[in-house]
Amino acid sequence: MGSFSIWHWLIVLLVVVLVFGTKKLSNLGKDMGSAIKGFKEGMKPEDDKPGTGAAPGASSQQISGQTIEGEVKSKTESKV
């Protein structure tokens, strides 16, 4: 009585498919896969990420962990 048999799991799977439909389950699977892939990419160290060896002038390259010192020449006000 402690564990379910294969027949119990097949019935549960059938009920889930009937309630949600195959299209929603497919979309849910794709979303979960892309979320897991994004999480794994975020957990990689900065050195292992692709694109960090790009040319210095690349616009998609992000600089993090560096302080840039400078002087403000003029102050601009934004009108919102």
C-alpha positions as protocol buffer text, in pm:
chain_id: "A"
residue {
  index: 1
  type: MET
  ca { x: 0 y: 0 z: 0 }
}
residue {
  index: 2
  type: GLY
  ca { x: 303 y: 229 z: 38 }
}
residue {
  index: 3
  type: SER
  ca { x: 388 y: 264 z: -332 }
}
residue {
  index: 4
  type: PHE
  ca { x: 185 y: 309 z: -647 }
}
residue {
  index: 5
  type: SER
  ca { x: 196 y: 59 z: -930 }
}
residue {
  index: 6
  type: ILE
  ca { x: 247 y: 143 z: -1297 }
}
residue {
  index: 7
  type: TRP
  ca { x: -130 y: 128 z: -1352 }
}
residue {
  index: 8
  type: HIS
  ca { x: -190 y: 404 z: -1099 }
}
residue {
  index: 9
  type: TRP
  ca { x: 63 y: 630 z: -1275 }
}
residue {
  index: 10
  type: LEU
  ca { x: -88 y: 556 z: -1619 }
}
residue {
  index: 11
  type: ILE
  ca { x: -434 y: 651 z: -1494 }
}
residue {
  index: 12
  type: VAL
  ca { x: -298 y: 974 z: -1344 }
}
residue {
  index: 13
  type: LEU
  ca { x: -122 y: 1053 z: -1673 }
}
residue {
  index: 14
  type: LEU
  ca { x: -442 y: 986 z: -1869 }
}
residue {
  index: 15
  type: VAL
  ca { x: -643 y: 1217 z: -1643 }
}
residue {
  index: 16
  type: VAL
  ca { x: -381 y: 1493 z: -1675 }
}
residue {
  index: 17
  type: VAL
  ca { x: -384 y: 1464 z: -2056 }
}
residue {
  index: 18
  type: LEU
  ca { x: -763 y: 1473 z: -2062 }
}
residue {
  index: 19
  type: VAL
  ca { x: -780 y: 1778 z: -1835 }
}
residue {
  index: 20
  type: PHE
  ca { x: -504 y: 1990 z: -1989 }
}
residue {
  index: 21
  type: GLY
  ca { x: -479 y: 1859 z: -2345 }
}
residue {
  index: 22
  type: THR
  ca { x: -168 y: 1767 z: -2538 }
}
residue {
  index: 23
  type: LYS
  ca { x: -102 y: 2115 z: -2677 }
}
residue {
  index: 24
  type: LYS
  ca { x: -87 y: 2280 z: -2334 }
}
residue {
  index: 25
  type: LEU
  ca { x: 132 y: 2001 z: -2202 }
}
residue {
  index: 26
  type: SER
  ca { x: 366 y: 2039 z: -2500 }
}
residue {
  index: 27
  type: ASN
  ca { x: 392 y: 2415 z: -2444 }
}
residue {
  index: 28
  type: LEU
  ca { x: 450 y: 2356 z: -2073 }
}
residue {
  index: 29
  type: GLY
  ca { x: 732 y: 2115 z: -2153 }
}
residue {
  index: 30
  type: LYS
  ca { x: 897 y: 2362 z: -2391 }
}
residue {
  index: 31
  type: ASP
  ca { x: 870 y: 2642 z: -2135 }
}
residue {
  index: 32
  type: MET
  ca { x: 1016 y: 2426 z: -1860 }
}
residue {
  index: 33
  type: GLY
  ca { x: 1302 y: 2319 z: -2088 }
}
residue {
  index: 34
  type: SER
  ca { x: 1392 y: 2675 z: -2180 }
}
residue {
  index: 35
  type: ALA
  ca { x: 1370 y: 2783 z: -1816 }
}
residue {
  index: 36
  type: ILE
  ca { x: 1605 y: 2504 z: -1708 }
}
residue {
  index: 37
  type: LYS
  ca { x: 1845 y: 2588 z: -1993 }
}
residue {
  index: 38
  type: GLY
  ca { x: 1844 y: 2955 z: -1892 }
}
residue {
  index: 39
  type: PHE
  ca { x: 1905 y: 2861 z: -1529 }
}
residue {
  index: 40
  type: LYS
  ca { x: 2202 y: 2643 z: -1625 }
}
residue {
  index: 41
  type: GLU
  ca { x: 2347 y: 2925 z: -1838 }
}
residue {
  index: 42
  type: GLY
  ca { x: 2309 y: 3165 z: -1546 }
}
residue {
  index: 43
  type: MET
  ca { x: 2487 y: 2927 z: -1309 }
}
residue {
  index: 44
  type: LYS
  ca { x: 2796 y: 2894 z: -1530 }
}
residue {
  index: 45
  type: PRO
  ca { x: 3103 y: 3093 z: -1424 }
}
residue {
  index: 46
  type: GLU
  ca { x: 3167 y: 3415 z: -1617 }
}
residue {
  index: 47
  type: ASP
  ca { x: 3473 y: 3264 z: -1788 }
}
residue {
  index: 48
  type: ASP
  ca { x: 3276 y: 2973 z: -1936 }
}
residue {
  index: 49
  type: LYS
  ca { x: 2999 y: 3181 z: -2090 }
}
residue {
  index: 50
  type: PRO
  ca { x: 3008 y: 3208 z: -2470 }
}
residue {
  index: 51
  type: GLY
  ca { x: 3063 y: 3552 z: -2618 }
}
residue {
  index: 52
  type: THR
  ca { x: 3299 y: 3680 z: -2349 }
}
residue {
  index: 53
  type: GLY
  ca { x: 3592 y: 3650 z: -2589 }
}
residue {
  index: 54
  type: ALA
  ca { x: 3431 y: 3887 z: -2840 }
}
residue {
  index: 55
  type: ALA
  ca { x: 3603 y: 4188 z: -2989 }
}
residue {
  index: 56
  type: PRO
  ca { x: 3642 y: 4484 z: -2750 }
}
residue {
  index: 57
  type: GLY
  ca { x: 3415 y: 4702 z: -2964 }
}
residue {
  index: 58
  type: ALA
  ca { x: 3126 y: 4455 z: -2969 }
}
residue {
  index: 59
  type: SER
  ca { x: 2800 y: 4617 z: -2863 }
}
residue {
  index: 60
  type: SER
  ca { x: 2661 y: 4301 z: -2702 }
}
residue {
  index: 61
  type: GLN
  ca { x: 2956 y: 4262 z: -2465 }
}
residue {
  index: 62
  type: GLN
  ca { x: 2873 y: 4348 z: -2104 }
}
residue {
  index: 63
  type: ILE
  ca { x: 3126 y: 4487 z: -1864 }
}
residue {
  index: 64
  type: SER
  ca { x: 3067 y: 4384 z: -1506 }
}
residue {
  index: 65
  type: GLY
  ca { x: 3263 y: 4424 z: -1189 }
}
residue {
  index: 66
  type: GLN
  ca { x: 3466 y: 4721 z: -1315 }
}
residue {
  index: 67
  type: THR
  ca { x: 3452 y: 5077 z: -1190 }
}
residue {
  index: 68
  type: ILE
  ca { x: 3471 y: 5352 z: -1448 }
}
residue {
  index: 69
  type: GLU
  ca { x: 3584 y: 5688 z: -1318 }
}
residue {
  index: 70
  type: GLY
  ca { x: 3496 y: 6009 z: -1494 }
}
residue {
  index: 71
  type: GLU
  ca { x: 3382 y: 6368 z: -1460 }
}
residue {
  index: 72
  type: VAL
  ca { x: 3039 y: 6510 z: -1534 }
}
residue {
  index: 73
  type: LYS
  ca { x: 3067 y: 6804 z: -1775 }
}
residue {
  index: 74
  type: SER
  ca { x: 2702 y: 6907 z: -1779 }
}
residue {
  index: 75
  type: LYS
  ca { x: 2378 y: 6804 z: -1617 }
}
residue {
  index: 76
  type: THR
  ca { x: 2080 y: 6722 z: -1835 }
}
residue {
  index: 77
  type: GLU
  ca { x: 1724 y: 6709 z: -1710 }
}
residue {
  index: 78
  type: SER
  ca { x: 1474 y: 6469 z: -1855 }
}
residue {
  index: 79
  type: LYS
  ca { x: 1115 y: 6584 z: -1889 }
}
residue {
  index: 80
  type: VAL
  ca { x: 880 y: 6303 z: -1809 }
}
